Amino acid sequence: MKSILKAAVVAAVLTVPALSFAQQQQPVTRAQVRAELVQLRAAGYNPNDWMHYPDNIQAAEAKINAQRAATAFGPSTNGTSQSGQ
């Protein structure tokens, strides 16, 4: 009896995080998809270029990610700081 109870508890502990993760995902709206397409086109992606499809979208996504990484933490500061008395 104890082993069945332990198995049920372990199953519940493993299932709860999966269910909570599934509930956090929101569906993507048309406006979000269009905004992403605008960003990709601005980064050089051409949706009509099927000959270079995986390479050109990956290059555009890499360019967008690099721009986001550069601006993610704000501009660098060259200030000084003193601590102590």
PyMOL Python script that loads the backbone (N, CA, C, O; Angstrom):
from pymol import cmd

cmd.read_pdbstr("""\
ATOM      1  N   MET A   1       0.824  -1.197   0.000  1.00  0.00           N
ATOM      2  CA  MET A   1       0.000   0.000   0.000  1.00  0.00           C
ATOM      3  C   MET A   1       0.864   1.255   0.000  1.00  0.00           C
ATOM      4  O   MET A   1       0.556   2.233  -0.681  1.00  0.00           O
ATOM      5  N   LYS A   2       1.952   1.218   0.772  1.00  0.00           N
ATOM      6  CA  LYS A   2       2.821   2.384   0.846  1.00  0.00           C
ATOM      7  C   LYS A   2       3.506   2.657  -0.493  1.00  0.00           C
ATOM      8  O   LYS A   2       3.707   3.811  -0.869  1.00  0.00           O
ATOM      9  N   SER A   3       3.863   1.591  -1.205  1.00  0.00           N
ATOM     10  CA  SER A   3       4.535   1.783  -2.492  1.00  0.00           C
ATOM     11  C   SER A   3       3.591   2.411  -3.523  1.00  0.00           C
ATOM     12  O   SER A   3       4.039   3.191  -4.363  1.00  0.00           O
ATOM     13  N   ILE A   4       2.311   2.089  -3.475  1.00  0.00           N
ATOM     14  CA  ILE A   4       1.334   2.691  -4.391  1.00  0.00           C
ATOM     15  C   ILE A   4       1.179   4.175  -4.079  1.00  0.00           C
ATOM     16  O   ILE A   4       1.083   5.003  -4.985  1.00  0.00           O
ATOM     17  N   LEU A   5       1.155   4.500  -2.798  1.00  0.00           N
ATOM     18  CA  LEU A   5       1.047   5.898  -2.391  1.00  0.00           C
ATOM     19  C   LEU A   5       2.280   6.686  -2.819  1.00  0.00           C
ATOM     20  O   LEU A   5       2.168   7.808  -3.311  1.00  0.00           O
ATOM     21  N   LYS A   6       3.456   6.092  -2.629  1.00  0.00           N
ATOM     22  CA  LYS A   6       4.694   6.753  -3.062  1.00  0.00           C
ATOM     23  C   LYS A   6       4.711   6.950  -4.570  1.00  0.00           C
ATOM     24  O   LYS A   6       5.118   8.007  -5.052  1.00  0.00           O
ATOM     25  N   ALA A   7       4.279   5.959  -5.310  1.00  0.00           N
ATOM     26  CA  ALA A   7       4.246   6.067  -6.769  1.00  0.00           C
ATOM     27  C   ALA A   7       3.286   7.162  -7.215  1.00  0.00           C
ATOM     28  O   ALA A   7       3.573   7.890  -8.165  1.00  0.00           O
ATOM     29  N   ALA A   8       2.142   7.282  -6.534  1.00  0.00           N
ATOM     30  CA  ALA A   8       1.173   8.325  -6.878  1.00  0.00           C
ATOM     31  C   ALA A   8       1.738   9.709  -6.587  1.00  0.00           C
ATOM     32  O   ALA A   8       1.545  10.644  -7.365  1.00  0.00           O
ATOM     33  N   VAL A   9       2.441   9.836  -5.453  1.00  0.00           N
ATOM     34  CA  VAL A   9       3.029  11.128  -5.107  1.00  0.00           C
ATOM     35  C   VAL A   9       4.110  11.511  -6.108  1.00  0.00           C
ATOM     36  O   VAL A   9       4.168  12.658  -6.549  1.00  0.00           O
ATOM     37  N   VAL A  10       4.963  10.563  -6.468  1.00  0.00           N
ATOM     38  CA  VAL A  10       6.022  10.834  -7.443  1.00  0.00           C
ATOM     39  C   VAL A  10       5.420  11.212  -8.794  1.00  0.00           C
ATOM     40  O   VAL A  10       5.904  12.136  -9.447  1.00  0.00           O
ATOM     41  N   ALA A  11       4.383  10.518  -9.213  1.00  0.00           N
ATOM     42  CA  ALA A  11       3.726  10.841 -10.483  1.00  0.00           C
ATOM     43  C   ALA A  11       3.127  12.238 -10.447  1.00  0.00           C
ATOM     44  O   ALA A  11       3.210  12.974 -11.429  1.00  0.00           O
ATOM     45  N   ALA A  12       2.527  12.607  -9.330  1.00  0.00           N
ATOM     46  CA  ALA A  12       1.930  13.945  -9.206  1.00  0.00           C
ATOM     47  C   ALA A  12       3.008  15.018  -9.227  1.00  0.00           C
ATOM     48  O   ALA A  12       2.835  16.064  -9.853  1.00  0.00           O
ATOM     49  N   VAL A  13       4.122  14.762  -8.543  1.00  0.00           N
ATOM     50  CA  VAL A  13       5.210  15.743  -8.508  1.00  0.00           C
ATOM     51  C   VAL A  13       5.803  15.943  -9.896  1.00  0.00           C
ATOM     52  O   VAL A  13       6.178  17.061 -10.247  1.00  0.00           O
ATOM     53  N   LEU A  14       5.894  14.896 -10.679  1.00  0.00           N
ATOM     54  CA  LEU A  14       6.447  15.012 -12.025  1.00  0.00           C
ATOM     55  C   LEU A  14       5.457  15.615 -13.018  1.00  0.00           C
ATOM     56  O   LEU A  14       5.874  16.217 -14.007  1.00  0.00           O
ATOM     57  N   THR A  15       4.176  15.468 -12.778  1.00  0.00           N
ATOM     58  CA  THR A  15       3.152  15.956 -13.699  1.00  0.00           C
ATOM     59  C   THR A  15       2.844  17.432 -13.499  1.00  0.00           C
ATOM     60  O   THR A  15       2.579  18.129 -14.479  1.00  0.00           O
ATOM     61  N   VAL A  16       2.867  17.926 -12.296  1.00  0.00           N
ATOM     62  CA  VAL A  16       2.478  19.309 -11.998  1.00  0.00           C
ATOM     63  C   VAL A  16       3.330  20.332 -12.748  1.00  0.00           C
ATOM     64  O   VAL A  16       2.756  21.253 -13.329  1.00  0.00           O
ATOM     65  N   PRO A  17       4.668  20.231 -12.775  1.00  0.00           N
ATOM     66  CA  PRO A  17       5.435  21.233 -13.535  1.00  0.00           C
ATOM     67  C   PRO A  17       5.106  21.237 -15.030  1.00  0.00           C
ATOM     68  O   PRO A  17       5.078  22.296 -15.656  1.00  0.00           O
ATOM     69  N   ALA A  18       4.861  20.071 -15.594  1.00  0.00           N
ATOM     70  CA  ALA A  18       4.520  20.010 -17.019  1.00  0.00           C
ATOM     71  C   ALA A  18       3.193  20.702 -17.288  1.00  0.00           C
ATOM     72  O   ALA A  18       3.055  21.412 -18.284  1.00  0.00           O
ATOM     73  N   LEU A  19       2.236  20.507 -16.428  1.00  0.00           N
ATOM     74  CA  LEU A  19       0.936  21.149 -16.616  1.00  0.00           C
ATOM     75  C   LEU A  19       1.014  22.656 -16.403  1.00  0.00           C
ATOM     76  O   LEU A  19       0.377  23.416 -17.131  1.00  0.00           O
ATOM     77  N   SER A  20       1.777  23.089 -15.425  1.00  0.00           N
ATOM     78  CA  SER A  20       1.880  24.529 -15.183  1.00  0.00           C
ATOM     79  C   SER A  20       2.618  25.218 -16.321  1.00  0.00           C
ATOM     80  O   SER A  20       2.294  26.355 -16.663  1.00  0.00           O
ATOM     81  N   PHE A  21       3.601  24.553 -16.912  1.00  0.00           N
ATOM     82  CA  PHE A  21       4.308  25.133 -18.056  1.00  0.00           C
ATOM     83  C   PHE A  21       3.383  25.254 -19.258  1.00  0.00           C
ATOM     84  O   PHE A  21       3.440  26.247 -19.984  1.00  0.00           O
ATOM     85  N   ALA A  22       2.542  24.265 -19.474  1.00  0.00           N
ATOM     86  CA  ALA A  22       1.628  24.293 -20.618  1.00  0.00           C
ATOM     87  C   ALA A  22       0.602  25.417 -20.482  1.00  0.00           C
ATOM     88  O   ALA A  22       0.154  25.961 -21.491  1.00  0.00           O
ATOM     89  N   GLN A  23       0.231  25.766 -19.276  1.00  0.00           N
ATOM     90  CA  GLN A  23      -0.759  26.810 -19.080  1.00  0.00           C
ATOM     91  C   GLN A  23      -0.177  28.202 -19.266  1.00  0.00           C
ATOM     92  O   GLN A  23      -0.929  29.141 -19.528  1.00  0.00           O
ATOM     93  N   GLN A  24       1.115  28.367 -19.142  1.00  0.00           N
ATOM     94  CA  GLN A  24       1.723  29.680 -19.243  1.00  0.00           C
ATOM     95  C   GLN A  24       1.884  30.150 -20.685  1.00  0.00           C
ATOM     96  O   GLN A  24       2.041  31.348 -20.920  1.00  0.00           O
ATOM     97  N   GLN A  25       1.850  29.265 -21.628  1.00  0.00           N
ATOM     98  CA  GLN A  25       2.040  29.646 -23.018  1.00  0.00           C
ATOM     99  C   GLN A  25       0.766  30.259 -23.577  1.00  0.00           C
ATOM    100  O   GLN A  25      -0.316  29.678 -23.494  1.00  0.00           O
ATOM    101  N   GLN A  26       0.921  31.448 -24.148  1.00  0.00           N
ATOM    102  CA  GLN A  26      -0.212  32.147 -24.730  1.00  0.00           C
ATOM    103  C   GLN A  26      -0.180  31.956 -26.248  1.00  0.00           C
ATOM    104  O   GLN A  26       0.903  31.858 -26.826  1.00  0.00           O
ATOM    105  N   PRO A  27      -1.332  31.901 -26.900  1.00  0.00           N
ATOM    106  CA  PRO A  27      -1.341  31.803 -28.355  1.00  0.00           C
ATOM    107  C   PRO A  27      -0.803  33.095 -28.974  1.00  0.00           C
ATOM    108  O   PRO A  27      -0.946  34.179 -28.408  1.00  0.00           O
ATOM    109  N   VAL A  28      -0.197  32.957 -30.123  1.00  0.00           N
ATOM    110  CA  VAL A  28       0.369  34.105 -30.825  1.00  0.00           C
ATOM    111  C   VAL A  28      -0.734  34.770 -31.641  1.00  0.00           C
ATOM    112  O   VAL A  28      -1.496  34.093 -32.331  1.00  0.00           O
ATOM    113  N   THR A  29      -0.816  36.093 -31.560  1.00  0.00           N
ATOM    114  CA  THR A  29      -1.834  36.818 -32.302  1.00  0.00           C
ATOM    115  C   THR A  29      -1.327  37.160 -33.698  1.00  0.00           C
ATOM    116  O   THR A  29      -0.131  37.065 -33.971  1.00  0.00           O
ATOM    117  N   ARG A  30      -2.229  37.555 -34.568  1.00  0.00           N
ATOM    118  CA  ARG A  30      -1.838  37.969 -35.919  1.00  0.00           C
ATOM    119  C   ARG A  30      -0.931  39.184 -35.878  1.00  0.00           C
ATOM    120  O   ARG A  30       0.013  39.294 -36.660  1.00  0.00           O
ATOM    121  N   ALA A  31      -1.222  40.086 -34.970  1.00  0.00           N
ATOM    122  CA  ALA A  31      -0.404  41.295 -34.857  1.00  0.00           C
ATOM    123  C   ALA A  31       1.027  40.947 -34.469  1.00  0.00           C
ATOM    124  O   ALA A  31       1.969  41.569 -34.961  1.00  0.00           O
ATOM    125  N   GLN A  32       1.199  39.963 -33.595  1.00  0.00           N
ATOM    126  CA  GLN A  32       2.546  39.553 -33.205  1.00  0.00           C
ATOM    127  C   GLN A  32       3.284  38.908 -34.375  1.00  0.00           C
ATOM    128  O   GLN A  32       4.475  39.156 -34.569  1.00  0.00           O
ATOM    129  N   VAL A  33       2.590  38.087 -35.152  1.00  0.00           N
ATOM    130  CA  VAL A  33       3.203  37.442 -36.309  1.00  0.00           C
ATOM    131  C   VAL A  33       3.597  38.488 -37.348  1.00  0.00           C
ATOM    132  O   VAL A  33       4.687  38.423 -37.917  1.00  0.00           O
ATOM    133  N   ARG A  34       2.719  39.444 -37.592  1.00  0.00           N
ATOM    134  CA  ARG A  34       3.033  40.505 -38.562  1.00  0.00           C
ATOM    135  C   ARG A  34       4.204  41.354 -38.095  1.00  0.00           C
ATOM    136  O   ARG A  34       5.055  41.732 -38.900  1.00  0.00           O
ATOM    137  N   ALA A  35       4.257  41.658 -36.795  1.00  0.00           N
ATOM    138  CA  ALA A  35       5.368  42.450 -36.265  1.00  0.00           C
ATOM    139  C   ALA A  35       6.681  41.695 -36.401  1.00  0.00           C
ATOM    140  O   ALA A  35       7.713  42.293 -36.708  1.00  0.00           O
ATOM    141  N   GLU A  36       6.652  40.397 -36.176  1.00  0.00           N
ATOM    142  CA  GLU A  36       7.867  39.595 -36.335  1.00  0.00           C
ATOM    143  C   GLU A  36       8.302  39.546 -37.802  1.00  0.00           C
ATOM    144  O   GLU A  36       9.496  39.596 -38.096  1.00  0.00           O
ATOM    145  N   LEU A  37       7.344  39.449 -38.714  1.00  0.00           N
ATOM    146  CA  LEU A  37       7.672  39.437 -40.144  1.00  0.00           C
ATOM    147  C   LEU A  37       8.275  40.775 -40.573  1.00  0.00           C
ATOM    148  O   LEU A  37       9.203  40.808 -41.381  1.00  0.00           O
ATOM    149  N   VAL A  38       7.754  41.868 -40.038  1.00  0.00           N
ATOM    150  CA  VAL A  38       8.314  43.186 -40.341  1.00  0.00           C
ATOM    151  C   VAL A  38       9.757  43.271 -39.852  1.00  0.00           C
ATOM    152  O   VAL A  38      10.624  43.797 -40.550  1.00  0.00           O
ATOM    153  N   GLN A  39      10.014  42.748 -38.643  1.00  0.00           N
ATOM    154  CA  GLN A  39      11.379  42.737 -38.109  1.00  0.00           C
ATOM    155  C   GLN A  39      12.303  41.897 -38.976  1.00  0.00           C
ATOM    156  O   GLN A  39      13.431  42.300 -39.260  1.00  0.00           O
ATOM    157  N   LEU A  40      11.826  40.730 -39.397  1.00  0.00           N
ATOM    158  CA  LEU A  40      12.650  39.854 -40.237  1.00  0.00           C
ATOM    159  C   LEU A  40      12.965  40.505 -41.580  1.00  0.00           C
ATOM    160  O   LEU A  40      14.094  40.424 -42.065  1.00  0.00           O
ATOM    161  N   ARG A  41      11.964  41.151 -42.180  1.00  0.00           N
ATOM    162  CA  ARG A  41      12.204  41.822 -43.461  1.00  0.00           C
ATOM    163  C   ARG A  41      13.182  42.975 -43.303  1.00  0.00           C
ATOM    164  O   ARG A  41      14.015  43.204 -44.180  1.00  0.00           O
ATOM    165  N   ALA A  42      13.091  43.705 -42.191  1.00  0.00           N
ATOM    166  CA  ALA A  42      14.026  44.802 -41.948  1.00  0.00           C
ATOM    167  C   ALA A  42      15.441  44.283 -41.743  1.00  0.00           C
ATOM    168  O   ALA A  42      16.412  44.991 -42.010  1.00  0.00           O
ATOM    169  N   ALA A  43      15.558  43.041 -41.266  1.00  0.00           N
ATOM    170  CA  ALA A  43      16.874  42.441 -41.044  1.00  0.00           C
ATOM    171  C   ALA A  43      17.424  41.777 -42.294  1.00  0.00           C
ATOM    172  O   ALA A  43      18.520  41.218 -42.263  1.00  0.00           O
ATOM    173  N   GLY A  44      16.675  41.828 -43.402  1.00  0.00           N
ATOM    174  CA  GLY A  44      17.174  41.299 -44.656  1.00  0.00           C
ATOM    175  C   GLY A  44      16.523  40.021 -45.139  1.00  0.00           C
ATOM    176  O   GLY A  44      16.946  39.472 -46.157  1.00  0.00           O
ATOM    177  N   TYR A  45      15.508  39.527 -44.445  1.00  0.00           N
ATOM    178  CA  TYR A  45      14.827  38.303 -44.866  1.00  0.00           C
ATOM    179  C   TYR A  45      13.887  38.593 -46.023  1.00  0.00           C
ATOM    180  O   TYR A  45      13.123  39.558 -45.989  1.00  0.00           O
ATOM    181  N   ASN A  46      13.947  37.754 -47.046  1.00  0.00           N
ATOM    182  CA  ASN A  46      13.062  37.864 -48.197  1.00  0.00           C
ATOM    183  C   ASN A  46      12.210  36.594 -48.250  1.00  0.00           C
ATOM    184  O   ASN A  46      12.737  35.533 -48.585  1.00  0.00           O
ATOM    185  N   PRO A  47      10.910  36.661 -47.930  1.00  0.00           N
ATOM    186  CA  PRO A  47      10.085  35.450 -47.911  1.00  0.00           C
ATOM    187  C   PRO A  47       9.885  34.826 -49.290  1.00  0.00           C
ATOM    188  O   PRO A  47       9.454  33.677 -49.384  1.00  0.00           O
ATOM    189  N   ASN A  48      10.184  35.550 -50.344  1.00  0.00           N
ATOM    190  CA  ASN A  48      10.024  35.007 -51.689  1.00  0.00           C
ATOM    191  C   ASN A  48      11.265  34.278 -52.191  1.00  0.00           C
ATOM    192  O   ASN A  48      11.238  33.700 -53.277  1.00  0.00           O
ATOM    193  N   ASP A  49      12.342  34.293 -51.430  1.00  0.00           N
ATOM    194  CA  ASP A  49      13.582  33.634 -51.835  1.00  0.00           C
ATOM    195  C   ASP A  49      13.616  32.218 -51.262  1.00  0.00           C
ATOM    196  O   ASP A  49      14.199  31.985 -50.202  1.00  0.00           O
ATOM    197  N   TRP A  50      12.993  31.281 -51.963  1.00  0.00           N
ATOM    198  CA  TRP A  50      12.927  29.901 -51.488  1.00  0.00           C
ATOM    199  C   TRP A  50      14.211  29.129 -51.755  1.00  0.00           C
ATOM    200  O   TRP A  50      14.432  28.078 -51.153  1.00  0.00           O
ATOM    201  N   MET A  51      15.049  29.621 -52.631  1.00  0.00           N
ATOM    202  CA  MET A  51      16.294  28.919 -52.953  1.00  0.00           C
ATOM    203  C   MET A  51      17.264  28.925 -51.770  1.00  0.00           C
ATOM    204  O   MET A  51      18.058  27.997 -51.614  1.00  0.00           O
ATOM    205  N   HIS A  52      17.203  29.957 -50.944  1.00  0.00           N
ATOM    206  CA  HIS A  52      18.121  30.081 -49.811  1.00  0.00           C
ATOM    207  C   HIS A  52      17.345  30.121 -48.491  1.00  0.00           C
ATOM    208  O   HIS A  52      17.758  30.784 -47.540  1.00  0.00           O
ATOM    209  N   TYR A  53      16.216  29.403 -48.444  1.00  0.00           N
ATOM    210  CA  TYR A  53      15.292  29.550 -47.314  1.00  0.00           C
ATOM    211  C   TYR A  53      15.912  29.346 -45.934  1.00  0.00           C
ATOM    212  O   TYR A  53      15.858  30.281 -45.136  1.00  0.00           O
ATOM    213  N   PRO A  54      16.474  28.241 -45.603  1.00  0.00           N
ATOM    214  CA  PRO A  54      16.886  28.123 -44.202  1.00  0.00           C
ATOM    215  C   PRO A  54      18.005  29.101 -43.844  1.00  0.00           C
ATOM    216  O   PRO A  54      18.073  29.594 -42.718  1.00  0.00           O
ATOM    217  N   ASP A  55      18.871  29.373 -44.803  1.00  0.00           N
ATOM    218  CA  ASP A  55      20.006  30.251 -44.503  1.00  0.00           C
ATOM    219  C   ASP A  55      19.575  31.702 -44.317  1.00  0.00           C
ATOM    220  O   ASP A  55      20.041  32.376 -43.399  1.00  0.00           O
ATOM    221  N   ASN A  56      18.677  32.191 -45.195  1.00  0.00           N
ATOM    222  CA  ASN A  56      18.341  33.612 -45.104  1.00  0.00           C
ATOM    223  C   ASN A  56      17.487  33.943 -43.875  1.00  0.00           C
ATOM    224  O   ASN A  56      17.640  35.026 -43.310  1.00  0.00           O
ATOM    225  N   ILE A  57      16.604  33.057 -43.451  1.00  0.00           N
ATOM    226  CA  ILE A  57      15.821  33.365 -42.254  1.00  0.00           C
ATOM    227  C   ILE A  57      16.671  33.220 -40.995  1.00  0.00           C
ATOM    228  O   ILE A  57      16.493  33.967 -40.033  1.00  0.00           O
ATOM    229  N   GLN A  58      17.595  32.261 -41.002  1.00  0.00           N
ATOM    230  CA  GLN A  58      18.480  32.109 -39.847  1.00  0.00           C
ATOM    231  C   GLN A  58      19.420  33.302 -39.710  1.00  0.00           C
ATOM    232  O   GLN A  58      19.718  33.740 -38.599  1.00  0.00           O
ATOM    233  N   ALA A  59      19.879  33.819 -40.829  1.00  0.00           N
ATOM    234  CA  ALA A  59      20.748  34.998 -40.790  1.00  0.00           C
ATOM    235  C   ALA A  59      19.980  36.218 -40.269  1.00  0.00           C
ATOM    236  O   ALA A  59      20.513  37.002 -39.483  1.00  0.00           O
ATOM    237  N   ALA A  60      18.736  36.371 -40.706  1.00  0.00           N
ATOM    238  CA  ALA A  60      17.920  37.493 -40.236  1.00  0.00           C
ATOM    239  C   ALA A  60      17.620  37.358 -38.743  1.00  0.00           C
ATOM    240  O   ALA A  60      17.672  38.343 -38.007  1.00  0.00           O
ATOM    241  N   GLU A  61      17.308  36.145 -38.296  1.00  0.00           N
ATOM    242  CA  GLU A  61      17.046  35.935 -36.870  1.00  0.00           C
ATOM    243  C   GLU A  61      18.300  36.189 -36.033  1.00  0.00           C
ATOM    244  O   GLU A  61      18.219  36.748 -34.939  1.00  0.00           O
ATOM    245  N   ALA A  62      19.449  35.778 -36.547  1.00  0.00           N
ATOM    246  CA  ALA A  62      20.706  36.025 -35.826  1.00  0.00           C
ATOM    247  C   ALA A  62      20.976  37.523 -35.717  1.00  0.00           C
ATOM    248  O   ALA A  62      21.449  38.003 -34.687  1.00  0.00           O
ATOM    249  N   LYS A  63      20.673  38.251 -36.781  1.00  0.00           N
ATOM    250  CA  LYS A  63      20.868  39.703 -36.773  1.00  0.00           C
ATOM    251  C   LYS A  63      19.934  40.366 -35.750  1.00  0.00           C
ATOM    252  O   LYS A  63      20.354  41.270 -35.027  1.00  0.00           O
ATOM    253  N   ILE A  64      18.689  39.927 -35.686  1.00  0.00           N
ATOM    254  CA  ILE A  64      17.731  40.473 -34.731  1.00  0.00           C
ATOM    255  C   ILE A  64      18.160  40.136 -33.304  1.00  0.00           C
ATOM    256  O   ILE A  64      18.096  40.986 -32.416  1.00  0.00           O
ATOM    257  N   ASN A  65      18.598  38.892 -33.087  1.00  0.00           N
ATOM    258  CA  ASN A  65      19.037  38.499 -31.746  1.00  0.00           C
ATOM    259  C   ASN A  65      20.268  39.278 -31.310  1.00  0.00           C
ATOM    260  O   ASN A  65      20.401  39.620 -30.135  1.00  0.00           O
ATOM    261  N   ALA A  66      21.169  39.562 -32.244  1.00  0.00           N
ATOM    262  CA  ALA A  66      22.354  40.355 -31.911  1.00  0.00           C
ATOM    263  C   ALA A  66      21.964  41.782 -31.537  1.00  0.00           C
ATOM    264  O   ALA A  66      22.541  42.368 -30.620  1.00  0.00           O
ATOM    265  N   GLN A  67      20.986  42.338 -32.246  1.00  0.00           N
ATOM    266  CA  GLN A  67      20.518  43.682 -31.918  1.00  0.00           C
ATOM    267  C   GLN A  67      19.845  43.706 -30.549  1.00  0.00           C
ATOM    268  O   GLN A  67      20.022  44.653 -29.783  1.00  0.00           O
ATOM    269  N   ARG A  68      19.076  42.668 -30.244  1.00  0.00           N
ATOM    270  CA  ARG A  68      18.417  42.594 -28.937  1.00  0.00           C
ATOM    271  C   ARG A  68      19.445  42.441 -27.823  1.00  0.00           C
ATOM    272  O   ARG A  68      19.303  43.041 -26.758  1.00  0.00           O
ATOM    273  N   ALA A  69      20.467  41.648 -28.065  1.00  0.00           N
ATOM    274  CA  ALA A  69      21.496  41.435 -27.045  1.00  0.00           C
ATOM    275  C   ALA A  69      22.281  42.717 -26.794  1.00  0.00           C
ATOM    276  O   ALA A  69      22.691  42.991 -25.666  1.00  0.00           O
ATOM    277  N   ALA A  70      22.487  43.494 -27.839  1.00  0.00           N
ATOM    278  CA  ALA A  70      23.244  44.729 -27.691  1.00  0.00           C
ATOM    279  C   ALA A  70      22.468  45.770 -26.900  1.00  0.00           C
ATOM    280  O   ALA A  70      23.068  46.598 -26.215  1.00  0.00           O
ATOM    281  N   THR A  71      21.152  45.740 -26.983  1.00  0.00           N
ATOM    282  CA  THR A  71      20.333  46.741 -26.296  1.00  0.00           C
ATOM    283  C   THR A  71      19.621  46.186 -25.068  1.00  0.00           C
ATOM    284  O   THR A  71      18.840  46.899 -24.437  1.00  0.00           O
ATOM    285  N   ALA A  72      19.874  44.929 -24.719  1.00  0.00           N
ATOM    286  CA  ALA A  72      19.142  44.302 -23.622  1.00  0.00           C
ATOM    287  C   ALA A  72      19.460  44.927 -22.270  1.00  0.00           C
ATOM    288  O   ALA A  72      18.584  45.015 -21.409  1.00  0.00           O
ATOM    289  N   PHE A  73      20.687  45.358 -22.076  1.00  0.00           N
ATOM    290  CA  PHE A  73      21.080  45.867 -20.775  1.00  0.00           C
ATOM    291  C   PHE A  73      21.344  47.355 -20.784  1.00  0.00           C
ATOM    292  O   PHE A  73      21.870  47.897 -19.812  1.00  0.00           O
ATOM    293  N   GLY A  74      20.998  48.007 -21.836  1.00  0.00           N
ATOM    294  CA  GLY A  74      21.190  49.447 -21.913  1.00  0.00           C
ATOM    295  C   GLY A  74      22.611  49.801 -22.301  1.00  0.00           C
ATOM    296  O   GLY A  74      23.456  48.926 -22.489  1.00  0.00           O
ATOM    297  N   PRO A  75      22.861  51.089 -22.418  1.00  0.00           N
ATOM    298  CA  PRO A  75      24.192  51.506 -22.836  1.00  0.00           C
ATOM    299  C   PRO A  75      25.214  51.259 -21.731  1.00  0.00           C
ATOM    300  O   PRO A  75      24.886  51.233 -20.545  1.00  0.00           O
ATOM    301  N   SER A  76      26.453  51.081 -22.155  1.00  0.00           N
ATOM    302  CA  SER A  76      27.496  50.876 -21.160  1.00  0.00           C
ATOM    303  C   SER A  76      27.827  52.211 -20.499  1.00  0.00           C
ATOM    304  O   SER A  76      27.735  53.269 -21.122  1.00  0.00           O
ATOM    305  N   THR A  77      28.206  52.143 -19.249  1.00  0.00           N
ATOM    306  CA  THR A  77      28.576  53.350 -18.528  1.00  0.00           C
ATOM    307  C   THR A  77      30.059  53.274 -18.172  1.00  0.00           C
ATOM    308  O   THR A  77      30.574  52.208 -17.837  1.00  0.00           O
ATOM    309  N   ASN A  78      30.715  54.382 -18.245  1.00  0.00           N
ATOM    310  CA  ASN A  78      32.129  54.447 -17.943  1.00  0.00           C
ATOM    311  C   ASN A  78      32.361  55.259 -16.676  1.00  0.00           C
ATOM    312  O   ASN A  78      33.387  55.930 -16.568  1.00  0.00           O
ATOM    313  N   GLY A  79      31.469  55.222 -15.743  1.00  0.00           N
ATOM    314  CA  GLY A  79      31.583  55.998 -14.515  1.00  0.00           C
ATOM    315  C   GLY A  79      32.490  55.306 -13.503  1.00  0.00           C
ATOM    316  O   GLY A  79      32.881  54.152 -13.678  1.00  0.00           O
ATOM    317  N   THR A  80      32.809  56.032 -12.452  1.00  0.00           N
ATOM    318  CA  THR A  80      33.613  55.470 -11.373  1.00  0.00           C
ATOM    319  C   THR A  80      32.788  55.480 -10.095  1.00  0.00           C
ATOM    320  O   THR A  80      31.806  56.211  -9.968  1.00  0.00           O
ATOM    321  N   SER A  81      33.208  54.666  -9.175  1.00  0.00           N
ATOM    322  CA  SER A  81      32.495  54.579  -7.914  1.00  0.00           C
ATOM    323  C   SER A  81      33.508  54.364  -6.794  1.00  0.00           C
ATOM    324  O   SER A  81      34.504  53.660  -6.960  1.00  0.00           O
ATOM    325  N   GLN A  82      33.233  54.975  -5.672  1.00  0.00           N
ATOM    326  CA  GLN A  82      34.096  54.783  -4.501  1.00  0.00           C
ATOM    327  C   GLN A  82      33.242  54.296  -3.353  1.00  0.00           C
ATOM    328  O   GLN A  82      32.100  54.720  -3.176  1.00  0.00           O
ATOM    329  N   SER A  83      33.814  53.400  -2.581  1.00  0.00           N
ATOM    330  CA  SER A  83      33.111  52.944  -1.397  1.00  0.00           C
ATOM    331  C   SER A  83      34.061  53.028  -0.213  1.00  0.00           C
ATOM    332  O   SER A  83      35.278  53.084  -0.389  1.00  0.00           O
ATOM    333  N   GLY A  84      33.535  53.037   0.927  1.00  0.00           N
ATOM    334  CA  GLY A  84      34.370  53.122   2.123  1.00  0.00           C
ATOM    335  C   GLY A  84      33.797  54.157   3.073  1.00  0.00           C
ATOM    336  O   GLY A  84      32.585  54.244   3.265  1.00  0.00           O
ATOM    337  N   GLN A  85      34.665  54.918   3.646  1.00  0.00           N
ATOM    338  CA  GLN A  85      34.241  55.871   4.665  1.00  0.00           C
ATOM    339  C   GLN A  85      33.379  56.918   4.092  1.00  0.00           C
ATOM    340  O   GLN A  85      32.928  57.809   4.812  1.00  0.00           O
TER     341      GLN A  85
END
""", "prot")
cmd.dss("prot")
cmd.show_as("cartoon", "prot")
cmd.util.cbc("prot")
cmd.orient("prot")
